Protein backbone atom coordinates (compact mmCIF):
# COMPACT_ATOMS: atom_id res chain seq x y z
CA UNK A 1 0.00 0.00 0.00
CA UNK A 2 1.04 3.58 -0.62
CA UNK A 3 0.00 6.93 0.78
CA UNK A 4 -0.46 9.60 -1.88
CA UNK A 5 -0.37 13.20 -0.73
CA UNK A 6 -1.41 15.77 -3.32
CA UNK A 7 -1.28 19.51 -2.69
CA UNK A 8 -3.47 21.22 -5.27
CA UNK A 9 -5.23 24.49 -6.01
CA UNK A 10 -8.48 25.04 -4.12
CA UNK A 11 -10.54 25.41 -7.27
CA UNK A 12 -9.51 21.92 -8.48
CA UNK A 13 -10.66 19.91 -5.45
CA UNK A 14 -14.18 19.00 -6.62
CA UNK A 15 -13.08 18.01 -10.11
CA UNK A 16 -10.27 15.93 -8.60
CA UNK A 17 -12.64 14.27 -6.14
CA UNK A 18 -15.05 13.42 -8.96
CA UNK A 19 -12.27 11.94 -11.09
CA UNK A 20 -10.98 9.80 -8.20
CA UNK A 21 -14.51 8.65 -7.36
CA UNK A 22 -14.80 7.58 -11.00
CA UNK A 23 -11.80 5.31 -10.39
CA UNK A 24 -13.59 3.76 -7.42
CA UNK A 25 -11.54 5.63 -4.82
CA UNK A 26 -13.78 7.05 -2.11
CA UNK A 27 -11.43 7.31 0.88
CA UNK A 28 -9.97 10.79 0.56
CA UNK A 29 -9.00 13.20 3.32
CA UNK A 30 -9.01 16.88 2.30
CA UNK A 31 -7.19 19.37 4.51
CA UNK A 32 -6.79 23.12 3.91
CA UNK A 33 -3.12 24.13 3.91
CA UNK A 34 -1.09 27.23 3.16
CA UNK A 35 2.36 27.44 1.68
CA UNK A 36 4.34 28.40 -1.34
CA UNK A 37 6.55 26.60 -3.78
CA UNK A 38 8.21 27.58 -7.05
CA UNK A 39 5.81 30.46 -7.61
CA UNK A 40 7.18 31.73 -4.27
CA UNK A 41 3.81 33.13 -3.27
CA UNK A 42 4.28 36.21 -5.45
CA UNK A 43 1.05 37.78 -6.63
CA UNK A 44 0.38 41.21 -8.02
CA UNK A 45 -1.56 43.58 -5.83
CA UNK A 46 -4.40 45.34 -7.72
CA UNK A 47 -3.51 48.67 -9.28
CA UNK A 48 -5.43 51.78 -8.34
CA UNK A 49 -7.87 51.08 -11.16
CA UNK A 50 -8.54 47.63 -9.65
CA UNK A 51 -6.98 45.61 -12.46
CA UNK A 52 -5.16 42.43 -11.52
CA UNK A 53 -1.98 40.87 -12.83
CA UNK A 54 -2.24 37.80 -15.06
CA UNK A 55 -3.35 34.49 -13.41
CA UNK A 56 -3.67 36.03 -9.97
CA UNK A 57 -7.40 36.48 -9.38
CA UNK A 58 -8.16 33.66 -6.93
CA UNK A 59 -5.33 34.61 -4.59
CA UNK A 60 -6.13 38.31 -4.46
CA UNK A 61 -9.88 38.13 -4.04
CA UNK A 62 -9.57 36.06 -0.86
CA UNK A 63 -9.89 38.73 1.79
CA UNK A 64 -11.76 36.94 4.57
CA UNK A 65 -11.41 33.68 6.39
CA UNK A 66 -8.79 31.76 8.28
CA UNK A 67 -5.98 32.15 5.78
CA UNK A 68 -6.41 35.75 4.69
CA UNK A 69 -3.39 37.93 5.20
CA UNK A 70 -1.21 35.18 6.66
CA UNK A 71 2.44 35.75 5.89
CA UNK A 72 1.85 38.84 3.76
CA UNK A 73 4.89 41.00 3.14
CA UNK A 74 4.51 43.76 0.55
CA UNK A 75 7.06 45.91 -1.16
CA UNK A 76 7.19 48.28 -4.11
CA UNK A 77 9.97 47.59 -6.63
CA UNK A 78 11.00 50.72 -8.56
CA UNK A 79 9.23 50.84 -11.90
CA UNK A 80 7.21 47.68 -11.26
CA UNK A 81 3.80 46.81 -9.93
CA UNK A 82 3.37 46.41 -6.20
CA UNK A 83 3.92 42.77 -5.29
CA UNK A 84 2.85 40.81 -2.24
CA UNK A 85 4.60 37.66 -1.03
CA UNK A 86 2.34 35.40 0.92
CA UNK A 87 1.55 31.85 1.75
CA UNK A 88 -1.09 30.75 -0.72
CA UNK A 89 -4.19 28.72 0.17
CA UNK A 90 -4.14 25.17 -1.20
CA UNK A 91 -5.84 21.88 -0.40
CA UNK A 92 -4.01 18.71 0.63
CA UNK A 93 -5.55 15.41 -0.43
CA UNK A 94 -4.44 12.24 1.34
CA UNK A 95 -5.25 8.84 -0.16
CA UNK A 96 -4.20 5.30 0.69
CA UNK A 97 -4.16 3.05 -2.36
CA UNK A 98 -2.92 -0.40 -3.35
CA UNK A 99 0.44 -0.51 -5.10
CA UNK A 100 -1.11 -1.40 -8.45
CA UNK A 101 -3.38 1.70 -8.34
CA UNK A 102 -0.61 4.24 -7.71
CA UNK A 103 0.27 4.98 -11.36
CA UNK A 104 -3.41 5.39 -12.34
CA UNK A 105 -4.11 7.74 -9.43
CA UNK A 106 -1.04 9.85 -10.24
CA UNK A 107 -2.06 10.05 -13.90
CA UNK A 108 -5.54 11.26 -12.91
CA UNK A 109 -4.18 13.81 -10.43
CA UNK A 110 -1.84 15.25 -13.07
CA UNK A 111 -4.49 15.26 -15.82
CA UNK A 112 -7.05 17.09 -13.68
CA UNK A 113 -4.72 19.59 -11.99
CA UNK A 114 -2.05 20.44 -14.58
CA UNK A 115 -2.52 23.90 -16.07
CA UNK A 116 1.11 24.49 -17.01
CA UNK A 117 1.53 27.34 -14.50
CA UNK A 118 3.63 27.40 -11.36
CA UNK A 119 1.51 26.51 -8.37
CA UNK A 120 -0.41 23.59 -9.91
CA UNK A 121 0.67 21.48 -6.96
CA UNK A 122 2.85 18.62 -5.85
CA UNK A 123 2.35 14.87 -5.43
CA UNK A 124 4.16 12.75 -2.85
CA UNK A 125 4.07 8.95 -2.72
CA UNK A 126 5.02 7.28 0.57
CA UNK A 127 5.12 3.60 1.54
CA UNK A 128 2.68 2.33 4.17
CA UNK A 129 4.03 -0.45 6.37
CA UNK A 130 0.80 -1.29 8.16
CA UNK A 131 -2.71 0.09 8.57
CA UNK A 132 -5.10 -0.74 11.41
CA UNK A 133 -8.76 0.03 11.81
CA UNK A 134 -9.33 1.75 15.15
CA UNK A 135 -12.71 0.09 15.58
CA UNK A 136 -11.42 -3.47 15.01
CA UNK A 137 -7.66 -3.16 15.63
CA UNK A 138 -7.18 -5.31 12.53
CA UNK A 139 -5.44 -4.74 9.21
C-alpha positions as CSV (number, residue, x, y, z in Angstrom):
1,X,0.0,0.0,0.0
2,X,1.0,3.6,-0.6
3,X,0.0,6.9,0.8
4,X,-0.5,9.6,-1.9
5,X,-0.4,13.2,-0.7
6,X,-1.4,15.8,-3.3
7,X,-1.3,19.5,-2.7
8,X,-3.5,21.2,-5.3
9,X,-5.2,24.5,-6.0
10,X,-8.5,25.0,-4.1
11,X,-10.5,25.4,-7.3
12,X,-9.5,21.9,-8.5
13,X,-10.7,19.9,-5.5
14,X,-14.2,19.0,-6.6
15,X,-13.1,18.0,-10.1
16,X,-10.3,15.9,-8.6
17,X,-12.6,14.3,-6.1
18,X,-15.0,13.4,-9.0
19,X,-12.3,11.9,-11.1
20,X,-11.0,9.8,-8.2
21,X,-14.5,8.7,-7.4
22,X,-14.8,7.6,-11.0
23,X,-11.8,5.3,-10.4
24,X,-13.6,3.8,-7.4
25,X,-11.5,5.6,-4.8
26,X,-13.8,7.0,-2.1
27,X,-11.4,7.3,0.9
28,X,-10.0,10.8,0.6
29,X,-9.0,13.2,3.3
30,X,-9.0,16.9,2.3
31,X,-7.2,19.4,4.5
32,X,-6.8,23.1,3.9
33,X,-3.1,24.1,3.9
34,X,-1.1,27.2,3.2
35,X,2.4,27.4,1.7
36,X,4.3,28.4,-1.3
37,X,6.6,26.6,-3.8
38,X,8.2,27.6,-7.1
39,X,5.8,30.5,-7.6
40,X,7.2,31.7,-4.3
41,X,3.8,33.1,-3.3
42,X,4.3,36.2,-5.5
43,X,1.0,37.8,-6.6
44,X,0.4,41.2,-8.0
45,X,-1.6,43.6,-5.8
46,X,-4.4,45.3,-7.7
47,X,-3.5,48.7,-9.3
48,X,-5.4,51.8,-8.3
49,X,-7.9,51.1,-11.2
50,X,-8.5,47.6,-9.7
51,X,-7.0,45.6,-12.5
52,X,-5.2,42.4,-11.5
53,X,-2.0,40.9,-12.8
54,X,-2.2,37.8,-15.1
55,X,-3.4,34.5,-13.4
56,X,-3.7,36.0,-10.0
57,X,-7.4,36.5,-9.4
58,X,-8.2,33.7,-6.9
59,X,-5.3,34.6,-4.6
60,X,-6.1,38.3,-4.5
61,X,-9.9,38.1,-4.0
62,X,-9.6,36.1,-0.9
63,X,-9.9,38.7,1.8
64,X,-11.8,36.9,4.6
65,X,-11.4,33.7,6.4
66,X,-8.8,31.8,8.3
67,X,-6.0,32.2,5.8
68,X,-6.4,35.7,4.7
69,X,-3.4,37.9,5.2
70,X,-1.2,35.2,6.7
71,X,2.4,35.7,5.9
72,X,1.8,38.8,3.8
73,X,4.9,41.0,3.1
74,X,4.5,43.8,0.6
75,X,7.1,45.9,-1.2
76,X,7.2,48.3,-4.1
77,X,10.0,47.6,-6.6
78,X,11.0,50.7,-8.6
79,X,9.2,50.8,-11.9
80,X,7.2,47.7,-11.3
81,X,3.8,46.8,-9.9
82,X,3.4,46.4,-6.2
83,X,3.9,42.8,-5.3
84,X,2.9,40.8,-2.2
85,X,4.6,37.7,-1.0
86,X,2.3,35.4,0.9
87,X,1.6,31.9,1.8
88,X,-1.1,30.7,-0.7
89,X,-4.2,28.7,0.2
90,X,-4.1,25.2,-1.2
91,X,-5.8,21.9,-0.4
92,X,-4.0,18.7,0.6
93,X,-5.6,15.4,-0.4
94,X,-4.4,12.2,1.3
95,X,-5.2,8.8,-0.2
96,X,-4.2,5.3,0.7
97,X,-4.2,3.0,-2.4
98,X,-2.9,-0.4,-3.4
99,X,0.4,-0.5,-5.1
100,X,-1.1,-1.4,-8.5
101,X,-3.4,1.7,-8.3
102,X,-0.6,4.2,-7.7
103,X,0.3,5.0,-11.4
104,X,-3.4,5.4,-12.3
105,X,-4.1,7.7,-9.4
106,X,-1.0,9.8,-10.2
107,X,-2.1,10.1,-13.9
108,X,-5.5,11.3,-12.9
109,X,-4.2,13.8,-10.4
110,X,-1.8,15.2,-13.1
111,X,-4.5,15.3,-15.8
112,X,-7.0,17.1,-13.7
113,X,-4.7,19.6,-12.0
114,X,-2.1,20.4,-14.6
115,X,-2.5,23.9,-16.1
116,X,1.1,24.5,-17.0
117,X,1.5,27.3,-14.5
118,X,3.6,27.4,-11.4
119,X,1.5,26.5,-8.4
120,X,-0.4,23.6,-9.9
121,X,0.7,21.5,-7.0
122,X,2.9,18.6,-5.8
123,X,2.3,14.9,-5.4
124,X,4.2,12.8,-2.9
125,X,4.1,8.9,-2.7
126,X,5.0,7.3,0.6
127,X,5.1,3.6,1.5
128,X,2.7,2.3,4.2
129,X,4.0,-0.4,6.4
130,X,0.8,-1.3,8.2
131,X,-2.7,0.1,8.6
132,X,-5.1,-0.7,11.4
133,X,-8.8,0.0,11.8
134,X,-9.3,1.7,15.2
135,X,-12.7,0.1,15.6
136,X,-11.4,-3.5,15.0
137,X,-7.7,-3.2,15.6
138,X,-7.2,-5.3,12.5
139,X,-5.4,-4.7,9.2
